[in-house]
Amino acid sequence: MDESIKYSEAIEELENIVNEIEDDRISLDELTNKLKRASSLIKICKKALFETEQEVKTILDEMNESSTEQESSEEN
């Protein structure tokens, strides 16, 4: 799996594959390879989304901790 591809590039390639399938521009011989590629791209996107979600949660947790600490020190 090509992990070096960026999320936006993976999405763009997926959209192209979907368009090719919808427009009947893919031969039966190519279909299996396109579906395998689409599966790999989806895995890349899922991984990127998961990692981003974890980073956002970490940032929000840090912000909440900082806010709580600040409120605590203001009360004293």
PQR file with spaces between the fields and no chain letter, atoms N, CA, C, O and H, PARSE charges and radii, in Angstrom:
ATOM       1  N    MET     1       0.852   -1.175    0.000 -0.4000 1.5000
ATOM       2  CA   MET     1       0.000    0.000    0.000 -0.0000 2.0000
ATOM       3  C    MET     1       0.897    1.238    0.000  0.5500 1.7000
ATOM       4  O    MET     1       1.890    1.286    0.726 -0.5500 1.4000
ATOM       5  N    ASP     2       0.554    2.227   -0.804 -0.4000 1.5000
ATOM       6  CA   ASP     2       1.338    3.446   -0.940 -0.0000 2.0000
ATOM       7  C    ASP     2       0.967    4.431    0.153  0.5500 1.7000
ATOM       8  O    ASP     2       0.048    5.232   -0.016 -0.5500 1.4000
ATOM       9  H    ASP     2      -0.253    2.188   -1.394  0.4000 1.0000
ATOM      10  N    GLU     3       1.679    4.377    1.280 -0.4000 1.5000
ATOM      11  CA   GLU     3       1.383    5.215    2.442 -0.0000 2.0000
ATOM      12  C    GLU     3       1.817    6.667    2.231  0.5500 1.7000
ATOM      13  O    GLU     3       1.396    7.555    2.971 -0.5500 1.4000
ATOM      14  H    GLU     3       2.425    3.726    1.418  0.4000 1.0000
ATOM      15  N    SER     4       2.667    6.908    1.211 -0.4000 1.5000
ATOM      16  CA   SER     4       3.195    8.258    1.026 -0.0000 2.0000
ATOM      17  C    SER     4       2.207    9.184    0.318  0.5500 1.7000
ATOM      18  O    SER     4       2.427   10.394    0.264 -0.5500 1.4000
ATOM      19  H    SER     4       3.009    6.186    0.610  0.4000 1.0000
ATOM      20  N    ILE     5       1.146    8.642   -0.213 -0.4000 1.5000
ATOM      21  CA   ILE     5       0.151    9.454   -0.914 -0.0000 2.0000
ATOM      22  C    ILE     5      -0.632   10.284    0.096  0.5500 1.7000
ATOM      23  O    ILE     5      -0.993    9.797    1.168 -0.5500 1.4000
ATOM      24  H    ILE     5       0.967    7.659   -0.169  0.4000 1.0000
ATOM      25  N    LYS     6      -0.887   11.523   -0.250 -0.4000 1.5000
ATOM      26  CA   LYS     6      -1.625   12.414    0.635 -0.0000 2.0000
ATOM      27  C    LYS     6      -3.116   12.112    0.550  0.5500 1.7000
ATOM      28  O    LYS     6      -3.610   11.574   -0.441 -0.5500 1.4000
ATOM      29  H    LYS     6      -0.594   11.918   -1.121  0.4000 1.0000
ATOM      30  N    TYR     7      -3.816   12.477    1.626 -0.4000 1.5000
ATOM      31  CA   TYR     7      -5.262   12.254    1.702 -0.0000 2.0000
ATOM      32  C    TYR     7      -5.982   12.863    0.500  0.5500 1.7000
ATOM      33  O    TYR     7      -6.808   12.202   -0.129 -0.5500 1.4000
ATOM      34  H    TYR     7      -3.414   12.914    2.431  0.4000 1.0000
ATOM      35  N    SER     8      -5.674   14.108    0.183 -0.4000 1.5000
ATOM      36  CA   SER     8      -6.355   14.788   -0.918 -0.0000 2.0000
ATOM      37  C    SER     8      -6.087   14.103   -2.258  0.5500 1.7000
ATOM      38  O    SER     8      -6.964   14.053   -3.120 -0.5500 1.4000
ATOM      39  H    SER     8      -5.003   14.645    0.694  0.4000 1.0000
ATOM      40  N    GLU     9      -4.887   13.580   -2.426 -0.4000 1.5000
ATOM      41  CA   GLU     9      -4.559   12.854   -3.657 -0.0000 2.0000
ATOM      42  C    GLU     9      -5.327   11.536   -3.728  0.5500 1.7000
ATOM      43  O    GLU     9      -5.799   11.137   -4.793 -0.5500 1.4000
ATOM      44  H    GLU     9      -4.175   13.621   -1.725  0.4000 1.0000
ATOM      45  N    ALA    10      -5.446   10.868   -2.586 -0.4000 1.5000
ATOM      46  CA   ALA    10      -6.185    9.604   -2.540 -0.0000 2.0000
ATOM      47  C    ALA    10      -7.654    9.832   -2.869  0.5500 1.7000
ATOM      48  O    ALA    10      -8.257    9.066   -3.620 -0.5500 1.4000
ATOM      49  H    ALA    10      -5.063   11.192   -1.721  0.4000 1.0000
ATOM      50  N    ILE    11      -8.228   10.898   -2.297 -0.4000 1.5000
ATOM      51  CA   ILE    11      -9.635   11.214   -2.566 -0.0000 2.0000
ATOM      52  C    ILE    11      -9.834   11.521   -4.040  0.5500 1.7000
ATOM      53  O    ILE    11     -10.797   11.057   -4.652 -0.5500 1.4000
ATOM      54  H    ILE    11      -7.737   11.520   -1.686  0.4000 1.0000
ATOM      55  N    GLU    12      -8.936   12.292   -4.605 -0.4000 1.5000
ATOM      56  CA   GLU    12      -9.044   12.654   -6.024 -0.0000 2.0000
ATOM      57  C    GLU    12      -8.972   11.409   -6.908  0.5500 1.7000
ATOM      58  O    GLU    12      -9.745   11.265   -7.856 -0.5500 1.4000
ATOM      59  H    GLU    12      -8.154   12.668   -4.108  0.4000 1.0000
ATOM      60  N    GLU    13      -8.043   10.519   -6.590 -0.4000 1.5000
ATOM      61  CA   GLU    13      -7.915    9.296   -7.373 -0.0000 2.0000
ATOM      62  C    GLU    13      -9.159    8.413   -7.228  0.5500 1.7000
ATOM      63  O    GLU    13      -9.623    7.814   -8.198 -0.5500 1.4000
ATOM      64  H    GLU    13      -7.416   10.637   -5.820  0.4000 1.0000
ATOM      65  N    LEU    14      -9.691    8.342   -6.007 -0.4000 1.5000
ATOM      66  CA   LEU    14     -10.924    7.579   -5.785 -0.0000 2.0000
ATOM      67  C    LEU    14     -12.077    8.150   -6.613  0.5500 1.7000
ATOM      68  O    LEU    14     -12.843    7.406   -7.226 -0.5500 1.4000
ATOM      69  H    LEU    14      -9.315    8.828   -5.218  0.4000 1.0000
ATOM      70  N    GLU    15     -12.187    9.477   -6.621 -0.4000 1.5000
ATOM      71  CA   GLU    15     -13.241   10.115   -7.413 -0.0000 2.0000
ATOM      72  C    GLU    15     -13.088    9.792   -8.894  0.5500 1.7000
ATOM      73  O    GLU    15     -14.077    9.559   -9.588 -0.5500 1.4000
ATOM      74  H    GLU    15     -11.564   10.081   -6.123  0.4000 1.0000
ATOM      75  N    ASN    16     -11.857    9.778   -9.375 -0.4000 1.5000
ATOM      76  CA   ASN    16     -11.616    9.430  -10.778 -0.0000 2.0000
ATOM      77  C    ASN    16     -12.019    7.990  -11.071  0.5500 1.7000
ATOM      78  O    ASN    16     -12.619    7.706  -12.108 -0.5500 1.4000
ATOM      79  H    ASN    16     -11.052    9.967   -8.811  0.4000 1.0000
ATOM      80  N    ILE    17     -11.692    7.093  -10.165 -0.4000 1.5000
ATOM      81  CA   ILE    17     -12.067    5.684  -10.351 -0.0000 2.0000
ATOM      82  C    ILE    17     -13.585    5.542  -10.382  0.5500 1.7000
ATOM      83  O    ILE    17     -14.132    4.846  -11.237 -0.5500 1.4000
ATOM      84  H    ILE    17     -11.205    7.323   -9.323  0.4000 1.0000
ATOM      85  N    VAL    18     -14.260    6.205   -9.449 -0.4000 1.5000
ATOM      86  CA   VAL    18     -15.722    6.139   -9.404 -0.0000 2.0000
ATOM      87  C    VAL    18     -16.313    6.690  -10.699  0.5500 1.7000
ATOM      88  O    VAL    18     -17.225    6.096  -11.274 -0.5500 1.4000
ATOM      89  H    VAL    18     -13.815    6.770   -8.755  0.4000 1.0000
ATOM      90  N    ASN    19     -15.791    7.824  -11.155 -0.4000 1.5000
ATOM      91  CA   ASN    19     -16.289    8.407  -12.406 -0.0000 2.0000
ATOM      92  C    ASN    19     -16.071    7.484  -13.593  0.5500 1.7000
ATOM      93  O    ASN    19     -16.949    7.348  -14.445 -0.5500 1.4000
ATOM      94  H    ASN    19     -15.050    8.307  -10.688  0.4000 1.0000
ATOM      95  N    GLU    20     -14.917    6.855  -13.655 -0.4000 1.5000
ATOM      96  CA   GLU    20     -14.635    5.914  -14.740 -0.0000 2.0000
ATOM      97  C    GLU    20     -15.612    4.741  -14.717  0.5500 1.7000
ATOM      98  O    GLU    20     -16.101    4.306  -15.759 -0.5500 1.4000
ATOM      99  H    GLU    20     -14.204    6.966  -12.963  0.4000 1.0000
ATOM     100  N    ILE    21     -15.888    4.239  -13.521 -0.4000 1.5000
ATOM     101  CA   ILE    21     -16.824    3.113  -13.399 -0.0000 2.0000
ATOM     102  C    ILE    21     -18.228    3.548  -13.796  0.5500 1.7000
ATOM     103  O    ILE    21     -18.915    2.842  -14.534 -0.5500 1.4000
ATOM     104  H    ILE    21     -15.491    4.592  -12.674  0.4000 1.0000
ATOM     105  N    GLU    22     -18.656    4.719  -13.304 -0.4000 1.5000
ATOM     106  CA   GLU    22     -19.997    5.204  -13.608 -0.0000 2.0000
ATOM     107  C    GLU    22     -20.182    5.497  -15.096  0.5500 1.7000
ATOM     108  O    GLU    22     -21.270    5.314  -15.642 -0.5500 1.4000
ATOM     109  H    GLU    22     -18.098    5.292  -12.705  0.4000 1.0000
ATOM     110  N    ASP    23     -19.116    5.949  -15.743 -0.4000 1.5000
ATOM     111  CA   ASP    23     -19.201    6.291  -17.172 -0.0000 2.0000
ATOM     112  C    ASP    23     -18.869    5.109  -18.076  0.5500 1.7000
ATOM     113  O    ASP    23     -18.731    5.268  -19.289 -0.5500 1.4000
ATOM     114  H    ASP    23     -18.232    6.097  -15.300  0.4000 1.0000
ATOM     115  N    ASP    24     -18.744    3.939  -17.490 -0.4000 1.5000
ATOM     116  CA   ASP    24     -18.408    2.724  -18.253 -0.0000 2.0000
ATOM     117  C    ASP    24     -17.131    2.881  -19.075  0.5500 1.7000
ATOM     118  O    ASP    24     -17.039    2.382  -20.197 -0.5500 1.4000
ATOM     119  H    ASP    24     -18.856    3.810  -16.504  0.4000 1.0000
ATOM     120  N    ARG    25     -16.146    3.579  -18.506 -0.4000 1.5000
ATOM     121  CA   ARG    25     -14.871    3.767  -19.201 -0.0000 2.0000
ATOM     122  C    ARG    25     -13.841    2.721  -18.799  0.5500 1.7000
ATOM     123  O    ARG    25     -12.702    2.764  -19.264 -0.5500 1.4000
ATOM     124  H    ARG    25     -16.221    3.985  -17.594  0.4000 1.0000
ATOM     125  N    ILE    26     -14.222    1.794  -17.951 -0.4000 1.5000
ATOM     126  CA   ILE    26     -13.291    0.757  -17.499 -0.0000 2.0000
ATOM     127  C    ILE    26     -13.726   -0.572  -18.097  0.5500 1.7000
ATOM     128  O    ILE    26     -14.883   -0.982  -18.004 -0.5500 1.4000
ATOM     129  H    ILE    26     -15.147    1.759  -17.572  0.4000 1.0000
ATOM     130  N    SER    27     -12.761   -1.216  -18.705 -0.4000 1.5000
ATOM     131  CA   SER    27     -13.059   -2.542  -19.262 -0.0000 2.0000
ATOM     132  C    SER    27     -13.160   -3.545  -18.127  0.5500 1.7000
ATOM     133  O    SER    27     -12.684   -3.294  -17.019 -0.5500 1.4000
ATOM     134  H    SER    27     -11.821   -0.883  -18.780  0.4000 1.0000
ATOM     135  N    LEU    28     -13.759   -4.640  -18.399 -0.4000 1.5000
ATOM     136  CA   LEU    28     -13.888   -5.706  -17.409 -0.0000 2.0000
ATOM     137  C    LEU    28     -12.511   -6.163  -16.942  0.5500 1.7000
ATOM     138  O    LEU    28     -12.331   -6.519  -15.777 -0.5500 1.4000
ATOM     139  H    LEU    28     -14.145   -4.844  -19.298  0.4000 1.0000
ATOM     140  N    ASP    29     -11.546   -6.152  -17.848 -0.4000 1.5000
ATOM     141  CA   ASP    29     -10.180   -6.557  -17.502 -0.0000 2.0000
ATOM     142  C    ASP    29      -9.540   -5.604  -16.494  0.5500 1.7000
ATOM     143  O    ASP    29      -8.749   -6.028  -15.652 -0.5500 1.4000
ATOM     144  H    ASP    29     -11.692   -5.863  -18.794  0.4000 1.0000
ATOM     145  N    GLU    30      -9.880   -4.323  -16.579 -0.4000 1.5000
ATOM     146  CA   GLU    30      -9.305   -3.320  -15.682 -0.0000 2.0000
ATOM     147  C    GLU    30     -10.048   -3.218  -14.356  0.5500 1.7000
ATOM     148  O    GLU    30      -9.492   -2.743  -13.366 -0.5500 1.4000
ATOM     149  H    GLU    30     -10.523   -3.979  -17.263  0.4000 1.0000
ATOM     150  N    LEU    31     -11.281   -3.654  -14.334 -0.4000 1.5000
ATOM     151  CA   LEU    31     -12.143   -3.449  -13.182 -0.0000 2.0000
ATOM     152  C    LEU    31     -11.549   -3.994  -11.886  0.5500 1.7000
ATOM     153  O    LEU    31     -11.563   -3.305  -10.865 -0.5500 1.4000
ATOM     154  H    LEU    31     -11.733   -4.040  -15.139  0.4000 1.0000
ATOM     155  N    THR    32     -11.039   -5.195  -11.913 -0.4000 1.5000
ATOM     156  CA   THR    32     -10.471   -5.797  -10.707 -0.0000 2.0000
ATOM     157  C    THR    32      -9.309   -4.967  -10.175  0.5500 1.7000
ATOM     158  O    THR    32      -9.222   -4.720   -8.972 -0.5500 1.4000
ATOM     159  H    THR    32     -11.028   -5.754  -12.742  0.4000 1.0000
ATOM     160  N    ASN    33      -8.423   -4.538  -11.058 -0.4000 1.5000
ATOM     161  CA   ASN    33      -7.282   -3.731  -10.628 -0.0000 2.0000
ATOM     162  C    ASN    33      -7.730   -2.387  -10.066  0.5500 1.7000
ATOM     163  O    ASN    33      -7.177   -1.912   -9.074 -0.5500 1.4000
ATOM     164  H    ASN    33      -8.494   -4.739  -12.035  0.4000 1.0000
ATOM     165  N    LYS    34      -8.722   -1.778  -10.692 -0.4000 1.5000
ATOM     166  CA   LYS    34      -9.241   -0.493  -10.204 -0.0000 2.0000
ATOM     167  C    LYS    34      -9.886   -0.662   -8.827  0.5500 1.7000
ATOM     168  O    LYS    34      -9.732    0.195   -7.957 -0.5500 1.4000
ATOM     169  H    LYS    34      -9.171   -2.164  -11.498  0.4000 1.0000
ATOM     170  N    LEU    35     -10.595   -1.752   -8.636 -0.4000 1.5000
ATOM     171  CA   LEU    35     -11.238   -1.991   -7.338 -0.0000 2.0000
ATOM     172  C    LEU    35     -10.197   -2.268   -6.255  0.5500 1.7000
ATOM     173  O    LEU    35     -10.368   -1.845   -5.112 -0.5500 1.4000
ATOM     174  H    LEU    35     -10.720   -2.448   -9.342  0.4000 1.0000
ATOM     175  N    LYS    36      -9.133   -2.964   -6.600 -0.4000 1.5000
ATOM     176  CA   LYS    36      -8.048   -3.200   -5.637 -0.0000 2.0000
ATOM     177  C    LYS    36      -7.390   -1.886   -5.268  0.5500 1.7000
ATOM     178  O    LYS    36      -7.093   -1.641   -4.099 -0.5500 1.4000
ATOM     179  H    LYS    36      -8.994   -3.308   -7.529  0.4000 1.0000
ATOM     180  N    ARG    37      -7.158   -1.035   -6.268 -0.4000 1.5000
ATOM     181  CA   ARG    37      -6.554    0.271   -6.010 -0.0000 2.0000
ATOM     182  C    ARG    37      -7.484    1.117   -5.135  0.5500 1.7000
ATOM     183  O    ARG    37      -7.036    1.779   -4.198 -0.5500 1.4000
ATOM     184  H    ARG    37      -7.399   -1.234   -7.218  0.4000 1.0000
ATOM     185  N    ALA    38      -8.767    1.088   -5.446 -0.4000 1.5000
ATOM     186  CA   ALA    38      -9.744    1.843   -4.652 -0.0000 2.0000
ATOM     187  C    ALA    38      -9.732    1.365   -3.203  0.5500 1.7000
ATOM     188  O    ALA    38      -9.807    2.180   -2.284 -0.5500 1.4000
ATOM     189  H    ALA    38      -9.131    0.551   -6.207  0.4000 1.0000
ATOM     190  N    SER    39      -9.641    0.075   -2.996 -0.4000 1.5000
ATOM     191  CA   SER    39      -9.590   -0.477   -1.644 -0.0000 2.0000
ATOM     192  C    SER    39      -8.365    0.037   -0.893  0.5500 1.7000
ATOM     193  O    SER    39      -8.467    0.398    0.279 -0.5500 1.4000
ATOM     194  H    SER    39      -9.580   -0.586   -3.743  0.4000 1.0000
ATOM     195  N    SER    40      -7.226    0.071   -1.545 -0.4000 1.5000
ATOM     196  CA   SER    40      -6.004    0.595   -0.926 -0.0000 2.0000
ATOM     197  C    SER    40      -6.143    2.077   -0.595  0.5500 1.7000
ATOM     198  O    SER    40      -5.720    2.525    0.471 -0.5500 1.4000
ATOM     199  H    SER    40      -7.143   -0.223   -2.497  0.4000 1.0000
ATOM     200  N    LEU    41      -6.734    2.825   -1.506 -0.4000 1.5000
ATOM     201  CA   LEU    41      -6.928    4.253   -1.284 -0.0000 2.0000
ATOM     202  C    LEU    41      -7.869    4.511   -0.115  0.5500 1.7000
ATOM     203  O    LEU    41      -7.648    5.431    0.673 -0.5500 1.4000
ATOM     204  H    LEU    41      -7.078    2.461   -2.372  0.4000 1.0000
ATOM     205  N    ILE    42      -8.906    3.712   -0.001 -0.4000 1.5000
ATOM     206  CA   ILE    42      -9.854    3.854    1.107 -0.0000 2.0000
ATOM     207  C    ILE    42      -9.148    3.584    2.438  0.5500 1.7000
ATOM     208  O    ILE    42      -9.395    4.283    3.421 -0.5500 1.4000
ATOM     209  H    ILE    42      -9.086    2.964   -0.641  0.4000 1.0000
ATOM     210  N    LYS    43      -8.281    2.585    2.475 -0.4000 1.5000
ATOM     211  CA   LYS    43      -7.525    2.297    3.700 -0.0000 2.0000
ATOM     212  C    LYS    43      -6.636    3.472    4.075  0.5500 1.7000
ATOM     213  O    LYS    43      -6.529    3.823    5.250 -0.5500 1.4000
ATOM     214  H    LYS    43      -8.081    2.017    1.676  0.4000 1.0000
ATOM     215  N    ILE    44      -5.999    4.078    3.085 -0.4000 1.5000
ATOM     216  CA   ILE    44      -5.147    5.239    3.333 -0.0000 2.0000
ATOM     217  C    ILE    44      -5.974    6.385    3.909  0.5500 1.7000
ATOM     218  O    ILE    44      -5.561    7.043    4.864 -0.5500 1.4000
ATOM     219  H    ILE    44      -6.085    3.793    2.130  0.4000 1.0000
ATOM     220  N    CYS    45      -7.144    6.616    3.318 -0.4000 1.5000
ATOM     221  CA   CYS    45      -8.021    7.699    3.786 -0.0000 2.0000
ATOM     222  C    CYS    45      -8.516    7.436    5.200  0.5500 1.7000
ATOM     223  O    CYS    45      -8.529    8.342    6.033 -0.5500 1.4000
ATOM     224  H    CYS    45      -7.479    6.082    2.542  0.4000 1.0000
ATOM     225  N    LYS    46      -8.922    6.204    5.474 -0.4000 1.5000
ATOM     226  CA   LYS    46      -9.401    5.863    6.817 -0.0000 2.0000
ATOM     227  C    LYS    46      -8.308    6.080    7.855  0.5500 1.7000
ATOM     228  O    LYS    46      -8.565    6.612    8.935 -0.5500 1.4000
ATOM     229  H    LYS    46      -8.911    5.468    4.797  0.4000 1.0000
ATOM     230  N    LYS    47      -7.092    5.668    7.525 -0.4000 1.5000
ATOM     231  CA   LYS    47      -5.971    5.834    8.439 -0.0000 2.0000
ATOM     232  C    LYS    47      -5.708    7.317    8.691  0.5500 1.7000
ATOM     233  O    LYS    47      -5.501    7.727    9.833 -0.5500 1.4000
ATOM     234  H    LYS    47      -6.883    5.236    6.648  0.4000 1.0000
ATOM     235  N    ALA    48      -5.716    8.116    7.631 -0.4000 1.5000
ATOM     236  CA   ALA    48      -5.477    9.553    7.772 -0.0000 2.0000
ATOM     237  C    ALA    48      -6.564   10.202    8.620  0.5500 1.7000
ATOM     238  O    ALA    48      -6.272   11.044    9.469 -0.5500 1.4000
ATOM     239  H    ALA    48      -5.884    7.783    6.703  0.4000 1.0000
ATOM     240  N    LEU    49      -7.806    9.815    8.394 -0.4000 1.5000
ATOM     241  CA   LEU    49      -8.911   10.373    9.176 -0.0000 2.0000
ATOM     242  C    LEU    49      -8.802    9.980   10.646  0.5500 1.7000
ATOM     243  O    LEU    49      -9.028   10.808   11.528 -0.5500 1.4000
ATOM     244  H    LEU    49      -8.043    9.131    7.704  0.4000 1.0000
ATOM     245  N    PHE    50      -8.460    8.737   10.911 -0.4000 1.5000
ATOM     246  CA   PHE    50      -8.303    8.264   12.287 -0.0000 2.0000
ATOM     247  C    PHE    50      -7.193    9.031   12.995  0.5500 1.7000
ATOM     248  O    PHE    50      -7.363    9.484   14.127 -0.5500 1.4000
ATOM     249  H    PHE    50      -8.276    8.064   10.195  0.4000 1.0000
ATOM     250  N    GLU    51      -6.050    9.173   12.315 -0.4000 1.5000
ATOM     251  CA   GLU    51      -4.918    9.871   12.919 -0.0000 2.0000
ATOM     252  C    GLU    51      -5.252   11.335   13.188  0.5500 1.7000
ATOM     253  O    GLU    51      -4.879   11.886   14.224 -0.5500 1.4000
ATOM     254  H    GLU    51      -5.912    8.805   11.396  0.4000 1.0000
ATOM     255  N    THR    52      -5.955   11.958   12.251 -0.4000 1.5000
ATOM     256  CA   THR    52      -6.357   13.350   12.434 -0.0000 2.0000
ATOM     257  C    THR    52      -7.322   13.478   13.604  0.5500 1.7000
ATOM     258  O    THR    52      -7.216   14.411   14.401 -0.5500 1.4000
ATOM     259  H    THR    52      -6.258   11.511   11.409  0.4000 1.0000
ATOM     260  N    GLU    53      -8.257   12.548   13.707 -0.4000 1.5000
ATOM     261  CA   GLU    53      -9.213   12.560   14.811 -0.0000 2.0000
ATOM     262  C    GLU    53      -8.484   12.456   16.153  0.5500 1.7000
ATOM     263  O    GLU    53      -8.824   13.160   17.104 -0.5500 1.4000
ATOM     264  H    GLU    53      -8.343   11.791   13.060  0.4000 1.0000
ATOM     265  N    GLN    54      -7.493   11.585   16.224 -0.4000 1.5000
ATOM     266  CA   GLN    54      -6.730   11.420   17.461 -0.0000 2.0000
ATOM     267  C    GLN    54      -5.967   12.700   17.809  0.5500 1.7000
ATOM     268  O    GLN    54      -5.913   13.103   18.971 -0.5500 1.4000
ATOM     269  H    GLN    54      -7.218   11.013   15.452  0.4000 1.0000
ATOM     270  N    GLU    55      -5.381   13.332   16.793 -0.4000 1.5000
ATOM     271  CA   GLU    55      -4.651   14.573   17.028 -0.0000 2.0000
ATOM     272  C    GLU    55      -5.589   15.677   17.522  0.5500 1.7000
ATOM     273  O    GLU    55      -5.245   16.427   18.435 -0.5500 1.4000
ATOM     274  H    GLU    55      -5.425   13.004   15.849  0.4000 1.0000
ATOM     275  N    VAL    56      -6.764   15.773   16.921 -0.4000 1.5000
ATOM     276  CA   VAL    56      -7.738   16.786   17.329 -0.0000 2.0000
ATOM     277  C    VAL    56      -8.178   16.536   18.769  0.5500 1.7000
ATOM     278  O    VAL    56      -8.286   17.475   19.558 -0.5500 1.4000
ATOM     279  H    VAL    56      -7.044   15.163   16.179  0.4000 1.0000
ATOM     280  N    LYS    57      -8.433   15.273   19.115 -0.4000 1.5000
ATOM     281  CA   LYS    57      -8.821   14.947   20.491 -0.0000 2.0000
ATOM     282  C    LYS    57      -7.723   15.338   21.467  0.5500 1.7000
ATOM     283  O    LYS    57      -8.010   15.884   22.532 -0.5500 1.4000
ATOM     284  H    LYS    57      -8.346   14.510   18.475  0.4000 1.0000
ATOM     285  N    THR    58      -6.486   15.069   21.125 -0.4000 1.5000
ATOM     286  CA   THR    58      -5.355   15.417   21.985 -0.0000 2.0000
ATOM     287  C    THR    58      -5.286   16.926   22.180  0.5500 1.7000
ATOM     288  O    THR    58      -5.107   17.405   23.300 -0.5500 1.4000
ATOM     289  H    THR    58      -6.253   14.625   20.260  0.4000 1.0000
ATOM     290  N    ILE    59      -5.426   17.667   21.099 -0.4000 1.5000
ATOM     291  CA   ILE    59      -5.380   19.124   21.181 -0.0000 2.0000
ATOM     292  C    ILE    59      -6.519   19.653   22.040  0.5500 1.7000
ATOM     293  O    ILE    59      -6.314   20.526   22.883 -0.5500 1.4000
ATOM     294  H    ILE    59      -5.571   17.279   20.189  0.4000 1.0000
ATOM     295  N    LEU    60      -7.720   19.125   21.826 -0.4000 1.5000
ATOM     296  CA   LEU    60      -8.871   19.570   22.622 -0.0000 2.0000
ATOM     297  C    LEU    60      -8.698   19.226   24.094  0.5500 1.7000
ATOM     298  O    LEU    60      -9.046   20.024   24.964 -0.5500 1.4000
ATOM     299  H    LEU    60      -7.887   18.416   21.141  0.4000 1.0000
ATOM     300  N    ASP    61      -8.165   18.047   24.375 -0.4000 1.5000
ATOM     301  CA   ASP    61      -7.904   17.658   25.764 -0.0000 2.0000
ATOM     302  C    ASP    61      -6.897   18.607   26.406  0.5500 1.7000
ATOM     303  O    ASP    61      -7.069   19.023   27.552 -0.5500 1.4000
ATOM     304  H    ASP    61      -7.883   17.399   23.668  0.4000 1.0000
ATOM     305  N    GLU    62      -5.859   18.942   25.673 -0.4000 1.5000
ATOM     306  CA   GLU    62      -4.851   19.870   26.194 -0.0000 2.0000
ATOM     307  C    GLU    62      -5.459   21.247   26.443  0.5500 1.7000
ATOM     308  O    GLU    62      -5.148   21.899   27.440 -0.5500 1.4000
ATOM     309  H    GLU    62      -5.718   18.604   24.742  0.4000 1.0000
ATOM     310  N    MET    63      -6.319   21.681   25.540 -0.4000 1.5000
ATOM     311  CA   MET    63      -6.978   22.974   25.709 -0.0000 2.0000
ATOM     312  C    MET    63      -7.880   22.962   26.940  0.5500 1.7000
ATOM     313  O    MET    63      -7.916   23.928   27.702 -0.5500 1.4000
ATOM     314  H    MET    63      -6.572   21.152   24.730  0.4000 1.0000
ATOM     315  N    ASN    64      -8.605   21.864   27.126 -0.4000 1.5000
ATOM     316  CA   ASN    64      -9.482   21.745   28.292 -0.0000 2.0000
ATOM     317  C    ASN    64      -8.685   21.723   29.584  0.5500 1.7000
ATOM     318  O    ASN    64      -9.074   22.360   30.563 -0.5500 1.4000
ATOM     319  H    ASN    64      -8.576   21.079   26.507  0.4000 1.0000
ATOM     320  N    GLU    65      -7.579   20.998   29.597 -0.4000 1.5000
ATOM     321  CA   GLU    65      -6.720   20.950   30.784 -0.0000 2.0000
ATOM     322  C    GLU    65      -6.176   22.335   31.097  0.5500 1.7000
ATOM     323  O    GLU    65      -6.161   22.761   32.252 -0.5500 1.4000
ATOM     324  H    GLU    65      -7.263   20.481   28.802  0.4000 1.0000
ATOM     325  N    SER    66      -5.736   23.024   30.071 -0.4000 1.5000
ATOM     326  CA   SER    66      -5.193   24.366   30.249 -0.0000 2.0000
ATOM     327  C    SER    66      -6.259   25.313   30.779  0.5500 1.7000
ATOM     328  O    SER    66      -5.996   26.127   31.664 -0.5500 1.4000
ATOM     329  H    SER    66      -5.749   22.677   29.133  0.4000 1.0000
ATOM     330  N    SER    67      -7.448   25.201   30.238 -0.4000 1.5000
ATOM     331  CA   SER    67      -8.565   26.043   30.667 -0.0000 2.0000
ATOM     332  C    SER    67      -8.930   25.751   32.119  0.5500 1.7000
ATOM     333  O    SER    67      -9.169   26.672   32.899 -0.5500 1.4000
ATOM     334  H    SER    67      -7.662   24.540   29.519  0.4000 1.0000
ATOM     335  N    THR    68      -8.972   24.484   32.477 -0.4000 1.5000
ATOM     336  CA   THR    68      -9.297   24.075   33.837 -0.0000 2.0000
ATOM     337  C    THR    68      -8.234   24.559   34.812  0.5500 1.7000
ATOM     338  O    THR    68      -8.560   25.043   35.896 -0.5500 1.4000
ATOM     339  H    THR    68      -8.779   23.735   31.843  0.4000 1.0000
ATOM     340  N    GLU    69      -6.973   24.433   34.439 -0.4000 1.5000
ATOM     341  CA   GLU    69      -5.874   24.890   35.292 -0.0000 2.0000
ATOM     342  C    GLU    69      -5.942   26.399   35.481  0.5500 1.7000
ATOM     343  O    GLU    69      -5.697   26.904   36.576 -0.5500 1.4000
ATOM     344  H    GLU    69      -6.708   24.040   33.559  0.4000 1.0000
ATOM     345  N    GLN    70      -6.274   27.115   34.416 -0.4000 1.5000
ATOM     346  CA   GLN    70      -6.362   28.563   34.503 -0.0000 2.0000
ATOM     347  C    GLN    70      -7.514   28.985   35.418  0.5500 1.7000
ATOM     348  O    GLN    70      -7.364   29.900   36.228 -0.5500 1.4000
ATOM     349  H    GLN    70      -6.474   26.705   33.526  0.4000 1.0000
ATOM     350  N    GLU    71      -8.647   28.326   35.290 -0.4000 1.5000
ATOM     351  CA   GLU    71      -9.794   28.625   36.146 -0.0000 2.0000
ATOM     352  C    GLU    71      -9.465   28.333   37.607  0.5500 1.7000
ATOM     353  O    GLU    71      -9.865   29.073   38.506 -0.5500 1.4000
ATOM     354  H    GLU    71      -8.769   27.583   34.632  0.4000 1.0000
ATOM     355  N    SER    72      -8.742   27.259   37.826 -0.4000 1.5000
ATOM     356  CA   SER    72      -8.347   26.858   39.172 -0.0000 2.0000
ATOM     357  C    SER    72      -7.436   27.900   39.799  0.5500 1.7000
ATOM     358  O    SER    72      -7.602   28.258   40.965 -0.5500 1.4000
ATOM     359  H    SER    72      -8.417   26.658   37.096  0.4000 1.0000
ATOM     360  N    SER    73      -6.492   28.376   39.040 -0.4000 1.5000
ATOM     361  CA   SER    73      -5.545   29.359   39.574 -0.0000 2.0000
ATOM     362  C    SER    73      -6.221   30.718   39.780  0.5500 1.7000
ATOM     363  O    SER    73      -5.814   31.477   40.660 -0.5500 1.4000
ATOM     364  H    SER    73      -6.357   28.085   38.093  0.4000 1.0000
ATOM     365  N    GLU    74      -7.229   31.030   38.994 -0.4000 1.5000
ATOM     366  CA   GLU    74      -7.959   32.288   39.162 -0.0000 2.0000
ATOM     367  C    GLU    74      -8.835   32.248   40.407  0.5500 1.7000
ATOM     368  O    GLU    74      -9.068   33.287   41.024 -0.5500 1.4000
ATOM     369  H    GLU    74      -7.559   30.413   38.279  0.4000 1.0000
ATOM     370  N    GLU    75      -9.317   31.090   40.783 -0.4000 1.5000
ATOM     371  CA   GLU    75     -10.162   30.932   41.957 -0.0000 2.0000
ATOM     372  C    GLU    75      -9.364   31.100   43.244  0.5500 1.7000
ATOM     373  O    GLU    75      -9.911   31.525   44.261 -0.5500 1.4000
ATOM     374  H    GLU    75      -9.128   30.246   40.282  0.4000 1.0000
ATOM     375  N    ASN    76      -8.085   30.773   43.206 -0.4000 1.5000
ATOM     376  CA   ASN    76      -7.229   30.844   44.397 -0.0000 2.0000
ATOM     377  C    ASN    76      -6.686   32.197   44.553  0.5500 1.7000
ATOM     378  O    ASN    76      -5.941   32.458   45.498 -0.5500 1.4000
ATOM     379  H    ASN    76      -7.640   30.428   42.379  0.4000 1.0000
